[in-house]
Amino acid sequence: MKVYSLMLGSYQTNCYLAADDDGVCAVIDPGYTPERVLEAAQRYGLTIRAVLLTHGHFDHVGGVRGVAEAALKMALGNRIGARIENVEEPFAQDFGAVLLEMAPGETLGETVGETLADYVLEYAGERVDLLPVEEIYEGKLDKVFPWRGEGEKLPAVTFAAKRWPMPNVLNQRPVAFIPAFPGTNCEVDTARALIRAGAEPRVLVINNLTPAAITESIEAAARMIGESQMIVLPGGFSGGDEPDGSAKFINAFFRSPRMKDAVHELLKTRDGLMLGICNGFQALIKLGLVPYGEIVNINEACPTLTFNTIGRHQSMLVRTRVASNMSPWLQKTRPGDIHTVAISHGEGRFVAVNGVLERLKLKGQIATQYVDLDGDPTMDLRFNPNGSAMAIEGITSPDGRVLGKMGHTERAGHDLYKNVEGDRFQPIFEGGVAYFR
């Protein structure tokens, strides 16, 4: 197998072409126009292998069962059907090749089929209902990772704000400080979402190579916080979530006296805001910023985020319901609003003793809950992916100025999740910017 790496377009992103000894080519990254990919392939004397015409998704053909396996997995993942045509051996091995879904009217190489509205897989006159196939495919690991149990429904929490706090100094374009720690991987998406909302993001890459570098990063971060109106901790896996759990380095970094003073000055003196998403939420809760509103010493009575009950990483789209819009971040929403957001974490299960849960509920600090297709909070792992108590996805500080949540609200944009129903735009960044205007 030969692999060619090409630099295409102004973004300078690698587009890989893989070819076997017969010159059969597969496009690994289909994020370019068919004309540009064909031009790149011809430059190396390669030919395109296969295209599945439809909406713009792609999958690997390579593997034990070739085109048939790839088409099946794509159909199951999207809950649509597929018809395979013009392929003599759909189960033949084709390592390194890729099956593409293309928009109607686009052509790239040889067409091998089309998608269907019916949830079936068709080939050579045979028609297979995919519902029982999906059951077989998803059920084989139930004994190892049981996730399809009918979890109990829970009461919906509702707390409607009548007014929101206001800062002493307004700002038409608030500055958002975004620290990028080793392992952070969502700072670009987060910055893009803040720009879209009208904020000015400023990213600082935290250098931890030496003690001196850490000290310099602390000084730079504290200085940037002093120039900002909000702090946003993006998602990722800081320090690889090691040792023994997530966000430990972020926690230690923010507990340094210089950083602690800078954060408290922003929140208590300048009426600033703070947001943590996924890994950022894990940091906020281990610092005590949620639910207490300040950096405090944590003990066993404090709520925390721990490992998912399923025992592994979860990555999917979930539905979350706004329980309280007390936070300025949520002022553009109403209790009961439901949004479809992406999650990707191994430690997202919110746990707390009953007394703490009840206090959070009464004070309006439970911001969002995971809900099922009926809009009801649930313990069903198909909808509550980590098994959080009271189906909690996000919580706030007592005044709402600090918000932590597991769902990646920043992962929203044009042409994303087009085959998924629901409201995929959650206006928390817009709410944060509106607070300062």
N, C-alpha and C positions, 0 to 999 in steps of 0.2 A: 504494500500500500504506500503510495506516494502522497505527501501532503504539501500543498502550496499555500503560502501565506501572502495575501495581497493587501496593499494599502489603497483603499478606494474612498473617494469623496473627501469633503472638507473636514469631516469629523475624524479622519485618520483612524477608522476602526477596522480591525482585521476582518477580512472576509476569507474564509478558508475553502479551498477546493480540494477534494480528496479523490484520487483516481487509482483504480487497480491496474494490473498489467495490460488489460485490454483497452485501456483508455476510457473506461466508464467513470463518469464524473458525478459528484454530488455536491450541492451547494450547502455548506453548513450554516451560513448566515444569510437568510433571504431578505435582509433589510435594505435591498437595493432594487432598482428597476430591472426588469428582465433584460433590457438592452445592455445595461452596464455589466450585468453578470455574464451574459453571453460573450461580450467583448473580452472580459477577463478570461473566460474559459478558452476562447479561441487563441488568446495570446500564448497559452501553454499547450495548444494543440489538443484540447480535451473536448469531450462531448457531454451534454447534459443527459441524465438518466431518466428521471420521472417527475411528473407533476400531478397532483390531485387538485382539480379545479374547485375552488369555493371561496372562503372568506379571508384567508391570509394567515392561517396557522401553519405550523410545520412540525414534523417529527422524524425521528431516525427510521430509515428502512432497515438499516443494518441489524443483525441479530439472527437468531436461529430460524425464525419463520418469515423473514423478509417483508414484502409489501403487505401481505395479509395481516401479520402481527401489528405492523405500524398503523394500518387503517383501522384495525379493531380498537387499539388503544386510543386513537384519536376520536373515534366514534363514541367510545365509552366516556371519555373525558368531557365531551361536549354534549352528550345525550342527543346525538343526531345519527342518522344512518349513512351508509356508504355503499356504493356499487363499484366493484373492481372490474375493469375491462382492459383489453389489449395487453394482458399479461399471461404468458403461457404457464409460468410456474410461480404463482403468487406466494408459495411457501419456500421458495429457494433462498438460500443464504445470500445476502448481499451486504456484507460488512462495510461500514463506512458510508453507505449511501443514505440519502435523506428523502423523505416524502414531504412534499410541500403542498399546502393549500393556497390557492391563488384566487384573487378576486375575479369575478366573471369578466370575460373579455381579455384577461391577461394570458399570455402563453409563454411557456418556458420549457423547451424540450418536449418530451413525449408524454401525452396525457394517458393516465392509467385509470381514470375513474371520475366519479362525481359524488357529491354528498346528496343525501336524501332526507326528506322531511320525516319519513317513517323510521322508527328506531330499529333498523334491520341492517344486516350485512348481506350483500348479494354478490354472487360470482357464478358464471357459467350456468345460469338458470336456477341455481340453488338460492334459497332465501332463508336466513336464520334470524329468528327473533332475538334481539340482544338483551331483553330484560332478564331471562334466565341465565344468559351468558355473563351478564354483569354480576348476578348473584354468585355464580361460581367463582368469578375472578376476584371479587372483593371478599368473599367468605373464607378463602383458603387460609388466611392468617388470623381468623377470629380467636382461635385458642391461644395465640401468642399475644395479640393486641386487640382485645375485645373492645370495639368502639361503637357497635350498632345497637346497644341496649336501649330500651325505651326508658329514658330518664324521666324523673318526675317533673311536672310543670311547677313553677314557682309563682308567687304573687309578683305582680309588676309594681315597681317602686315609682311613685310620681311625686315630684316636688317642683312646683312652678314658681319661678322667680317673679316678683312684682317690679323689681328694679335691680340694677347692677351697680357695683361700685364704680367710681370714676377717679381717674388720676388727677393730681393737682395741676400737672402740666400736660397739655395736649400736644400731639405730634402727628402731622399728616402722613409722614412716612417713617414709622417707628423702626429702629434698628434691632435686629434679632441676632444675638450671639449664638453661634453653633460650634461647640467644641467637637472635633473629630478625634476620637481616641483610637489607639491601635485596635483594630477589629470593628470599628464603626463602619457601616456600609450604606447608610441611608442619608448622609449629609447632603448629597447632590439633589435627590428627590425632595428633601425637606426644604432646601434653599429655593428650589423651583416653585414649590407650593407657596412659600412665603412671598416670593416675587409676584406670583399670580394674585395674591391677596392684597398687595400694595405695600409690603414691608421691604426693608433692605437687609438681607441676610449677610452676615460676615462670619466666615468659617476660619477657625484656627485649628491647624493640625497639631495635636499634642505630641511632643517629642519625649519619649521615655528611655532613650538609649543610655543616658548617664544621669546620675543624681543632679549634676549641674544643669542638664537639659530639662529635667523635670522642674527645677526651680525657675528656670527661664520661662517655661510654659505657664507655670502658675502666675508669674508676674504679668505675662502677656495676657493671660485670660482675665485676671482681675482688672487690668487696665481696660480691656475691651468691654467687660461687664459695666464698668463705670461710664462707658460711652453708649450703652445700649438701653433699650426699654424692655427687652424681653430676653430670656434665655431659653433656648430650645435644645433639648438633648435628644438626638436622633437614635434610630434603631441600629442594631448590629449585634456583634458578639465580642464586646470589649475583652481583650485578654483571652479570647477563646472560651469565655465563660469558665475559666479555671483560675485558681484551684477551687473545686467544690462549690460551684455556683457562679451566678452572673454578677456583673457590674461592680466587682470588688475594687478594681483600680479606679473607676469613676468615683466610687464612694470615698476612697482614701484621698483622692485628688481634691475633692470638694470639702473634705473635712480639714484640710490644711487651714491654719488661722487666716491667712490672706484671702483665700477663696471663701471661707465661711463669712468673713466680714463683708466681702463684696456682694455676696448673695443676699445677706440680711439687709444691707444698705439698699439694694435694688428693691426688695420686696416691702420693707417696712418704712423706709424713708421716701423713696421715689415712686411708690405705688406700681412697681413693675410687675410683669407676668413671667411665669415659668411653665414650660410644657415638656413632658417626657413621654416618648413613644417607644413601646416595646423595651429594648435595652435601657432607654432613657427612663421609662416608668420604673423598671427594676432599681435603677439608681435612686430615683426620687423616694421610693418607699424605704430603701435601706438607709437613706439619709434622714428620714422622718419628715421631709418636706411635704409629703402626703402620708397620712392625713393631718399632720400637725401644723403645717405652714412655716416651719423653721427647721434648721438642722439640729437634731437632738440625739441623745444617746438612746440606742434601741435595746429593748429587752424582750423576753419571751412573750410578754403580753401585747406587744405591738403587732399589727397586721403585717403580712409579708407576701411575697410571690415565691412560689416554689415549683417543683417539677410537675409537669402535666400528669394527671392520673393514668393516662395511657402508657406512660413510661418511655415516650419517645418524642421527637420533634414533630410538630404539627404545622402544615403549610396549606392554607386554603382560603377561600372567601367565606366570611361569616356575616350574619345579620346582627346588628346591634341596635338596641332601642335607647333613645335618650330618656333617662329616668329623672334627671334634674338639669335644668338649664341655669342654675345659680351662677355658674362660672362665666366670667366674661368671654372665655373661649367658646362657650356654647350659647351665647346670646342670640345667634342667628338661627337657633333651633327652638323647637317646642317639645315639652315632654310628650312622649308617644311617637315622635319621629323615628323612623327606622332607616338605617343606612346599611349598604353592603360594603364591607371593608375587607382588606387582606390581612391575614395574620401569618406570622412565621416565627415560632418560638418553641423552646423546649421547657421553659420555666415561666409559665404564664398563669398558674393557678393561684388565685387570690384566696388567702386563708386568714381568718381572724376568729377570736372567741366571740360567742354570741352577744355579749354585752357591747363589744366594739361594733359589731355589725348593726345592732339596733341603734346605737348612737349615730353612726354614719347615715343611716336611713332617716332618722328624725331631723338631722341637721341639713339634709339635702346634699350630702357629700358623695352619695352614690351617683355617679354621673351617667353611666351607661351600663346596660345589661345585655348579655347574649340572649337572642330569642330564636324560636323555631319559625317554621313557615306560617304559623298562625299568629305570629307576633307575641307569643308568650315566653317569658323567661323560663329557662329549662336547664336541667342537669343532663340532658341527652347529649352525649359526646359528639354526635353528628352536628350539633349546633353550638354547644358549649365546649370548645375543643380541648380545654385544659381541666375542666371539672371545677371551675371557680365557685366558691361559696356564694349563694344568692345570685349565681350567674353574673357576677360582677366583672365587667370589662374595664371600667375606668372609675377613678375616684378623684376627689379634689381636696384642697386644703379647706379649713373652716370658712375663709372668705371667698373661696373660689378662684383666687388668683393663680394658684398652682394646680395644674391638671396632669394626671398621669393616666395613660391608657395603653392597652396592648395592641389594638388594631392600628394598622399603617394607613392612617388617613391621607398621608402624603402620596400614597401610591394610587393616584387617580389622575385621569387625563383623557384627552380625546382618543378614541379608537381602542381604549382598554376595556376588557371584559364585555365586549359588545353582545355576546350571546348569553349574558347573565342578567336576569331580571333584578329590579330593585334600583333604589337611588344610590348611585356609586359616588356621589359628591357630598362629603360631610364638611360643612363650612366652619370648621373650628379655627383655621388660620384667618379667615375673614372676620370672625368674631373677635379674635385677638387684636387685629388691626383696628377694627371699629371702636374698641375700647379707648384707644388713644386719640380718636378724632372728635 
